Amino acid sequence: MDIKEQRLSFIVNEIITNGQVDIKSIAKKLNVSQMTIYRDVDDFISSGVVRKEKGVLKSSDSFSLEYFHDVRANLSLNAKNKLVEEAGKLIKPNSIVALDDSTTCIQFLNFQNYLEGTTVITNSFKLVMGLSRNPNIKVISVGGRFQKTTGSFVGLITENTISQVPSNILFMSSTSLDGTKLYTHDEDVFRFKSLFMQNADQKYYLVDSSKIGKKSLNIQADLNEFDKCFFAGPKLESQFLSKIQKKKINYEFFKVKN
């Protein structure tokens, strides 16, 4: 990450954790001017996922980091890697593995041994480029319109390809989870995730705890639609645990530092 990305990563993490940040305070912590902070988050404000109110940056009702892929990719890395490390053990040789474009599934690049001997179908540009270098992994790129903000292929061509290729196992994440409902902000992303789910024999949801308790525009699915849900982070709040246990969600939690 460059210096600006490092600041953005810190700011975003603070908003995720606390719901808001004081611009004066964050500028002091990062040893930059308040104007620098304003410039850093201009895209966030323009897209409507962050509100600026009297020297404070607040998450909006539809707070989603889908549009800031490079920033999100560097958040909660310990949790994301742990999720992939544990969930990847479910992969069997000679299977077709579907991976969505989430910054969580991108961590499979660090655990390619799980995917050797399989065929991977994905719309993630980074996964296509990274996994295609491994001679023991067959990669199917779904193609389509490249969307820079998510680092993935979307649109009608993407959806048509996904609908024609069934998978044995799907790993996916989301940008927000409230109660047992997972949300997706972008309509293109919503559609291809839905198709991935429809065409998978087994479905597994991977999410770090920083995304819990947040909503976005579209309800993607319910946790009970997955064979198992994997959570990782410093802790799971008791209220959230109560909800998933009440609905008898099959889950596993891995405690890791952010």
Beta strands, then each sheet from edge to edge (+ up, - down):
strand 1: 20-22
strand 2: 50-53
strand 3: 56-59
strand 4: 96-99
strand 5: 119-122
strand 6: 138-141
strand 7: 145-147
strand 8: 152-154
strand 9: 167-172
strand 10: 176-178
strand 11: 181-184
strand 12: 200-208
strand 13: 218-222
strand 14: 228-233
strand 15: 251-255
sheet 1: 1+ 3- 2+
sheet 2: 6+ 5+ 4+ 9+ 12+ 14+ 15+
sheet 3: 7+ 8-
sheet 4: 10+ 11- 13+
end
